[in-house]
């Protein structure tokens, strides 16, 4: 059954760049013939959108939400995946989001739903609409899944536990790096007035980590900061280290922080988050860092490397707690909670997809999100799938197609069956693409951060 969708005010400016063709699907998506080709439009909020419709449209529209970055309209994660989805008969539409901060959560849901509304009014009415988001765009699709504006949702590589948690644990790790690697040479961590200021802090933290890696003391402290950052210990292009290979795990965490540019990306992004929510929404004041480490699965690694360096771990943890003085600005935190933290009250079936080693959106977010969905009484609507790979949003075309087909089957058939199991997803990927798949059963490590109360 089609969902009831809100009507957006005003009309979009539409440019149709394609030849109209008759839809040959055995079940037409609209009374009139549906056009195929490429379409663009603009909306009153200043956002723009693009859409592509294949000649063999199956009647389902994938409503794509892009991740953090330039506010440009795209309707798929990359051209290869877009081409493959069109080849499977899906229509695609995606918004740029309204002009403003690159952290576009305060406008992205409205802009994205507006693009879908325009598509229905000016191109064709889909039988089903599935929200499909990547990274920050996954937060968009997760929030859209809490409305009745779509029929299903696919959220990939996203911080679905919420950006308030994300901001906090990133700040915890940065606080540890500055206090333990550069005491007396403080690095600005919040309250940025321009992007260059944030980028400078990211570069400085990266330099501190590079210097610290040369000593046993430094490596132990990098391991502690990495635990607070919820940073994985498997770097792309490397073999995953054994659970008890503590030096090997720290080395790969070091690569994430430096060669992987995690610190540069995170610090650069905080300026845009602060500009979007109106200030700093994260805090360290009142955080017990010994308690955070006690809850971390990385605790044995940290303790082992501290013993090797003959360092006092308790003293370092006490220092972190004693010097923690950053407070969240109440209005900024309220805006963050209202725009960037899913409440778990799903209205439609949703499939989450994540790699097992993600430096920018820790897999522990999935555990937080699943618990929140269960507390809302909506657990039957959610399935989560994992790909055994290191990296943020590093999915093959075949894996993406398999995930799309799984949520599409659930949307159309009204039941999950076995479509979202690792075994069925791997079989589907083998049938749908040639670049392989690595779906696995996986239990994420818990997300380590201070509690955020909505």
C-alpha positions as CSV (number, residue, x, y, z in Angstrom):
1,X,0.0,0.0,0.0
2,X,1.3,3.4,-0.9
3,X,2.2,5.7,2.0
4,X,0.5,9.1,2.4
5,X,3.1,11.8,1.7
6,X,3.1,15.4,2.7
7,X,2.7,17.9,-0.1
8,X,5.6,20.4,-0.3
9,X,4.7,24.0,-0.8
10,X,5.5,25.6,-4.2
11,X,6.7,24.1,-7.5
12,X,10.2,23.1,-8.4
13,X,12.0,24.3,-11.5
14,X,12.4,21.2,-13.5
15,X,14.7,20.4,-16.4
16,X,14.0,17.1,-18.2
17,X,17.1,16.0,-20.1
18,X,15.7,12.8,-21.6
19,X,13.5,11.3,-24.2
20,X,10.1,10.2,-22.9
21,X,9.6,6.5,-23.3
22,X,6.7,4.1,-22.5
23,X,7.2,2.1,-19.3
24,X,7.2,-1.5,-20.1
25,X,6.8,-2.9,-16.6
26,X,4.0,-5.4,-16.3
27,X,2.7,-3.3,-13.4
28,X,2.6,0.4,-14.4
29,X,3.7,2.8,-11.7
30,X,1.2,5.5,-12.8
31,X,-1.8,5.9,-15.0
32,X,0.2,7.8,-17.5
33,X,3.4,6.6,-19.2
34,X,6.4,7.3,-17.0
35,X,9.4,9.2,-18.6
36,X,12.9,7.8,-18.5
37,X,16.1,9.7,-18.3
38,X,17.8,12.4,-16.2
39,X,15.9,15.2,-14.4
40,X,17.0,18.2,-12.3
41,X,15.1,20.6,-10.1
42,X,15.3,23.3,-7.5
43,X,13.2,24.1,-4.5
44,X,12.2,27.2,-2.5
45,X,14.7,26.4,0.3
46,X,17.6,26.8,-2.2
47,X,18.2,23.0,-2.5
48,X,18.6,21.3,-5.8
49,X,17.9,17.7,-6.8
50,X,18.7,15.2,-9.5
51,X,16.9,12.1,-10.6
52,X,17.4,9.3,-13.0
53,X,14.7,6.9,-14.3
54,X,15.5,3.7,-16.3
55,X,13.4,2.6,-19.2
56,X,12.6,-0.6,-17.3
57,X,11.5,1.2,-14.1
58,X,10.2,-1.3,-11.5
59,X,8.1,1.3,-9.8
60,X,10.4,1.8,-6.8
61,X,12.1,5.1,-6.1
62,X,15.4,5.2,-4.1
63,X,15.5,8.4,-2.2
64,X,19.2,8.9,-1.7
65,X,20.8,11.1,1.0
66,X,24.5,11.9,0.6
67,X,27.1,12.1,3.4
68,X,29.0,15.0,5.0
69,X,30.6,17.1,2.3
70,X,29.9,19.6,-0.5
71,X,26.2,20.4,-0.8
72,X,25.8,19.0,-4.3
73,X,22.9,16.9,-5.5
74,X,23.7,13.2,-6.1
75,X,21.3,10.3,-6.3
76,X,23.7,7.4,-5.6
77,X,26.9,6.8,-3.6
78,X,29.0,6.7,-6.8
79,X,28.4,6.4,-10.5
80,X,29.1,2.6,-10.6
81,X,26.5,1.9,-8.0
82,X,24.1,4.3,-9.6
83,X,24.5,2.6,-13.0
84,X,24.0,-0.8,-11.3
85,X,20.8,0.3,-9.5
86,X,19.4,1.7,-12.7
87,X,20.2,-1.5,-14.4
88,X,18.1,-3.3,-11.8
89,X,15.1,-1.1,-12.6
90,X,15.3,1.4,-9.7
91,X,14.6,5.1,-10.1
92,X,16.9,7.4,-8.2
93,X,16.5,10.9,-6.7
94,X,18.8,12.9,-4.4
95,X,19.0,16.4,-2.9
96,X,21.9,18.7,-2.4
97,X,20.2,19.9,0.9
98,X,19.6,23.6,1.6
99,X,22.6,26.0,1.5
100,X,24.4,26.4,4.8
101,X,26.6,24.1,7.0
102,X,28.1,21.0,5.5
103,X,26.5,19.3,8.5
104,X,23.1,19.7,7.0
105,X,21.0,17.8,9.5
106,X,18.8,20.8,10.3
107,X,17.6,21.0,6.7
108,X,18.4,17.6,5.0
109,X,15.2,15.7,5.9
110,X,13.0,18.5,4.6
111,X,15.0,19.0,1.4
112,X,15.2,15.3,0.7
113,X,11.5,14.7,1.2
114,X,10.9,17.8,-1.0
115,X,12.9,16.2,-3.7
116,X,10.7,13.1,-3.5
117,X,7.6,15.2,-3.6
118,X,8.8,17.0,-6.7
119,X,9.7,13.8,-8.4
120,X,6.1,12.5,-7.8
121,X,4.5,15.7,-9.1
122,X,6.7,16.4,-12.0
123,X,8.1,13.0,-13.2
124,X,6.0,10.0,-12.0
125,X,4.4,8.6,-8.9
126,X,6.3,5.6,-7.5
127,X,4.6,2.6,-6.1
128,X,7.2,2.4,-3.3
129,X,9.8,4.9,-2.0
130,X,12.8,3.6,0.0
131,X,15.0,6.1,1.8
132,X,18.7,5.3,1.2
133,X,21.4,7.2,3.1
134,X,25.2,7.0,3.5
135,X,27.2,8.2,6.5
136,X,25.6,11.5,7.6
137,X,23.0,10.8,5.0
138,X,22.3,7.6,7.0
139,X,21.1,9.8,9.8
140,X,18.8,11.5,7.3
141,X,17.4,8.2,6.2
142,X,17.0,7.0,9.8
143,X,15.0,10.1,10.7
144,X,12.9,9.7,7.5
145,X,12.2,6.1,8.6
146,X,10.5,7.6,11.7
147,X,7.9,9.3,9.4
148,X,5.4,7.7,7.1
149,X,6.7,9.6,4.1
150,X,8.5,6.4,2.7
151,X,7.8,2.7,2.6
152,X,11.3,1.4,3.8
153,X,14.8,2.6,4.6
154,X,18.4,1.5,4.0
155,X,20.9,3.1,6.3
156,X,24.6,2.5,5.5
157,X,27.8,3.3,7.4
158,X,26.0,5.8,9.7
159,X,26.3,7.0,13.2
160,X,22.8,5.9,13.9
161,X,23.3,6.0,17.7
162,X,23.2,9.8,17.1
163,X,25.7,12.6,16.5
164,X,25.6,13.7,20.1
165,X,27.3,10.5,21.1
166,X,29.6,10.9,18.1
167,X,30.7,14.4,19.1
168,X,31.2,13.3,22.7
169,X,33.4,10.3,22.1
170,X,35.5,12.1,19.5
171,X,36.0,15.0,22.0
172,X,37.0,12.4,24.7
173,X,39.8,11.0,22.5
174,X,41.0,14.5,21.5
175,X,41.0,15.6,25.1
176,X,43.2,12.5,26.0
177,X,45.7,13.3,23.2
178,X,46.1,17.0,24.2
179,X,46.4,16.3,27.9
180,X,48.7,13.3,27.7
181,X,50.8,14.1,24.6
182,X,51.0,17.9,24.9
183,X,50.5,19.1,28.5
184,X,51.1,22.8,28.6
185,X,50.7,23.1,24.8
186,X,46.9,23.0,24.6
187,X,45.2,22.5,21.3
188,X,41.8,24.2,20.7
189,X,39.1,21.5,20.5
190,X,35.8,23.4,20.4
191,X,34.5,26.9,19.7
192,X,35.9,27.3,16.2
193,X,35.2,30.5,14.4
194,X,36.2,29.3,10.9
195,X,37.2,26.2,9.1
196,X,40.9,27.0,9.1
197,X,41.0,27.1,12.8
198,X,39.5,23.6,13.1
199,X,41.8,22.3,10.4
200,X,44.8,23.7,12.2
201,X,43.8,21.8,15.4
202,X,43.4,18.6,13.4
203,X,46.9,19.0,11.9
204,X,48.4,19.7,15.3
205,X,46.9,16.6,16.8
206,X,48.1,14.5,13.9
207,X,51.6,15.9,14.5
208,X,51.5,15.0,18.2
209,X,50.4,11.5,17.4
210,X,53.2,11.1,14.9
211,X,55.8,12.2,17.4
212,X,54.3,10.0,20.2
213,X,54.4,6.9,18.1
214,X,58.2,6.9,18.4
215,X,58.2,6.0,22.1
216,X,56.7,3.2,24.2
217,X,55.0,5.9,26.4
218,X,53.5,7.6,23.4
219,X,52.2,4.3,21.9
220,X,50.5,3.4,25.2
221,X,48.8,6.8,25.4
222,X,47.7,6.6,21.7
223,X,46.1,3.3,22.6
224,X,44.2,4.9,25.5
225,X,43.0,7.8,23.3
226,X,42.0,5.4,20.6
227,X,39.9,3.4,23.0
228,X,38.1,6.6,24.0
229,X,37.7,7.5,20.3
230,X,36.0,4.0,19.7
231,X,38.7,3.6,17.0
232,X,39.0,0.2,15.4
233,X,42.3,-1.6,15.1
234,X,42.1,-2.9,11.6
235,X,43.4,-0.5,8.9
236,X,42.6,-0.9,5.1
237,X,45.2,-2.9,3.2
238,X,46.4,-4.6,6.4
239,X,45.7,-8.0,7.9
240,X,43.4,-7.7,10.9
241,X,45.6,-8.2,14.0
242,X,44.8,-10.9,16.6
243,X,42.8,-9.8,19.6
244,X,45.8,-10.1,21.8
245,X,48.3,-8.6,19.4
246,X,48.3,-5.4,21.4
247,X,51.3,-3.7,19.6
248,X,49.9,-4.7,16.2
249,X,46.5,-3.2,17.1
250,X,48.0,0.0,18.3
251,X,50.0,0.3,15.1
252,X,46.9,0.1,13.0
253,X,45.1,2.6,15.2
254,X,48.0,4.9,14.7
255,X,47.6,4.5,10.9
256,X,43.9,5.4,11.2
257,X,44.8,8.6,13.1
258,X,47.6,9.7,10.7
259,X,47.6,8.1,7.3
260,X,43.8,7.6,7.5
261,X,43.4,11.3,8.4
262,X,40.9,10.5,11.1
263,X,41.9,13.4,13.3
264,X,42.0,15.9,10.4
265,X,38.6,14.9,9.2
266,X,37.0,14.8,12.7
267,X,38.4,18.2,13.7
268,X,37.6,19.8,10.4
269,X,34.0,18.5,10.7
270,X,33.5,19.9,14.2
271,X,33.5,23.5,12.9
272,X,30.6,22.6,10.5
273,X,28.7,20.8,13.3
274,X,29.0,23.7,15.6
275,X,27.9,26.1,12.9
276,X,24.8,24.0,12.2
277,X,23.7,23.6,15.8
278,X,24.7,27.1,17.0
279,X,27.7,26.2,19.2
280,X,29.4,23.4,21.0
281,X,27.1,20.4,21.9
282,X,29.8,18.1,23.4
283,X,31.3,18.0,26.9
284,X,34.1,16.5,29.0
285,X,33.2,18.2,32.3
286,X,32.1,15.6,34.8
287,X,33.2,12.6,32.8
288,X,34.9,9.8,34.7
289,X,37.5,8.5,32.2
290,X,38.4,5.5,34.4
291,X,34.8,4.4,34.2
292,X,34.8,4.9,30.4
293,X,37.9,2.7,30.0
294,X,36.4,0.0,32.4
295,X,33.5,-0.4,29.9
296,X,35.8,-0.7,26.8
297,X,36.8,-3.9,25.2
298,X,40.2,-2.2,24.5
299,X,41.0,-2.1,28.2
300,X,43.3,-5.2,28.2
301,X,45.3,-3.6,25.3
302,X,45.7,-0.3,27.1
303,X,46.7,-1.9,30.3
304,X,49.2,-4.1,28.6
305,X,50.9,-1.3,26.7
306,X,51.0,0.9,29.9
307,X,52.7,-1.9,31.8
308,X,55.2,-2.3,28.9
309,X,56.0,1.4,29.1
310,X,56.1,1.3,33.0
311,X,53.5,4.1,33.0
312,X,50.8,4.7,35.7
313,X,47.5,4.2,33.9
314,X,45.4,5.3,36.9
315,X,47.4,8.6,37.1
316,X,46.7,9.3,33.5
317,X,43.0,8.6,33.9
318,X,42.8,10.7,37.0
319,X,44.5,13.6,35.1
320,X,41.9,13.3,32.2
321,X,39.1,13.4,34.7
322,X,40.6,16.3,36.7
323,X,41.3,18.5,33.7
324,X,38.0,17.8,31.9
325,X,36.4,21.2,31.8
326,X,34.5,21.6,28.5
327,X,30.8,22.2,28.9
328,X,28.1,21.9,26.2
329,X,26.1,24.9,25.3
330,X,22.5,24.0,26.2
331,X,20.9,25.5,23.1
332,X,23.4,23.8,20.8
333,X,22.9,20.4,22.6
334,X,19.1,20.8,22.3
335,X,19.4,21.5,18.6
336,X,21.8,18.5,18.1
337,X,19.3,16.2,19.9
338,X,16.4,17.5,17.9
339,X,18.1,17.2,14.5
340,X,20.8,14.6,14.7
341,X,19.7,11.8,17.0
342,X,17.2,9.2,15.8
343,X,14.5,8.3,18.4
344,X,14.1,4.7,17.3
345,X,10.4,4.9,16.7
346,X,10.5,3.3,13.3
347,X,7.4,3.6,11.1
348,X,8.7,1.5,8.2
349,X,11.0,-1.5,7.8
350,X,14.7,-0.6,8.0
351,X,17.9,-2.3,7.1
352,X,21.2,-1.0,8.5
353,X,24.5,-1.9,6.8
354,X,28.0,-1.4,8.3
355,X,31.6,-2.5,7.9
356,X,33.1,-4.3,10.9
357,X,35.9,-1.7,11.1
358,X,34.8,1.9,10.7
359,X,37.0,4.8,11.8
360,X,34.3,7.5,11.4
361,X,31.1,5.8,12.5
362,X,31.9,3.2,15.1
363,X,30.0,0.0,14.7
364,X,28.9,0.3,18.3
365,X,26.4,2.9,17.0
366,X,24.4,-0.1,15.7
367,X,24.0,-1.5,19.2
368,X,22.9,1.8,20.6
369,X,20.4,2.2,17.8
370,X,19.0,-1.4,18.1
371,X,18.5,-0.9,21.8
372,X,16.6,2.3,21.2
373,X,14.4,0.7,18.5
374,X,13.7,-2.2,20.8
375,X,12.8,0.2,23.7
376,X,10.3,1.9,21.3
377,X,8.7,-1.5,20.6
378,X,9.8,-1.5,16.9
379,X,12.4,-4.2,16.9
380,X,10.5,-6.3,14.3
381,X,11.0,-3.5,11.8
382,X,14.8,-3.5,12.0
383,X,17.6,-5.7,10.6
384,X,21.3,-5.0,10.7
385,X,24.0,-6.5,8.4
386,X,27.8,-6.3,8.5
387,X,30.5,-6.6,5.9
388,X,33.9,-7.9,7.1
389,X,36.0,-5.0,5.8
390,X,38.0,-2.1,7.1
391,X,36.9,1.4,6.2
392,X,34.1,3.9,6.2
393,X,31.3,3.1,3.6
394,X,33.6,0.7,1.7
395,X,31.0,-1.6,0.2
396,X,31.2,-3.3,-3.2
397,X,28.6,-2.8,-5.9
398,X,27.4,-6.3,-5.3
399,X,26.9,-5.8,-1.5
400,X,25.0,-2.6,-2.1
401,X,22.7,-4.2,-4.7
402,X,22.1,-7.1,-2.3
403,X,21.2,-4.7,0.5
404,X,18.8,-2.7,-1.7
405,X,17.2,-5.9,-3.0
406,X,16.7,-7.1,0.6
407,X,15.0,-4.0,1.9
408,X,13.0,-3.9,-1.4
409,X,11.8,-7.4,-0.8
410,X,10.8,-6.6,2.8
411,X,9.0,-3.5,1.7
412,X,7.0,-5.3,-1.1
413,X,6.3,-8.6,0.7
414,X,5.7,-7.3,4.2
415,X,8.0,-9.8,5.9
416,X,11.7,-10.3,6.4
417,X,12.0,-14.0,6.0
418,X,15.7,-14.8,5.5
419,X,16.5,-11.9,3.1
420,X,18.7,-10.0,5.5
421,X,20.9,-12.9,6.8
422,X,24.6,-12.9,5.9
423,X,24.1,-16.1,4.0
424,X,21.2,-14.8,1.9
425,X,23.0,-11.5,1.3
426,X,26.1,-13.2,0.1
427,X,24.1,-15.4,-2.2
428,X,22.3,-12.3,-3.6
429,X,25.5,-10.4,-4.0
430,X,27.0,-13.4,-6.0
431,X,24.0,-13.3,-8.3
432,X,23.9,-9.5,-8.7
433,X,27.5,-8.4,-9.1
434,X,31.0,-9.5,-9.9
435,X,33.1,-7.6,-7.3
436,X,32.5,-9.9,-4.3
437,X,30.9,-9.7,-0.9
438,X,31.8,-10.3,2.7
439,X,28.7,-10.3,4.8
440,X,29.3,-11.9,8.2
441,X,27.6,-12.5,11.5
442,X,29.1,-9.8,13.8
443,X,28.5,-8.4,17.3
444,X,29.9,-4.9,17.6
445,X,31.9,-3.7,20.5
446,X,29.9,-1.5,22.8
447,X,30.0,2.3,22.1
448,X,32.1,4.0,24.9
449,X,30.8,7.5,25.7
450,X,29.1,9.5,28.4
451,X,25.3,9.1,28.4
452,X,23.2,11.6,26.5
453,X,19.6,12.1,27.7
454,X,17.0,13.3,25.1
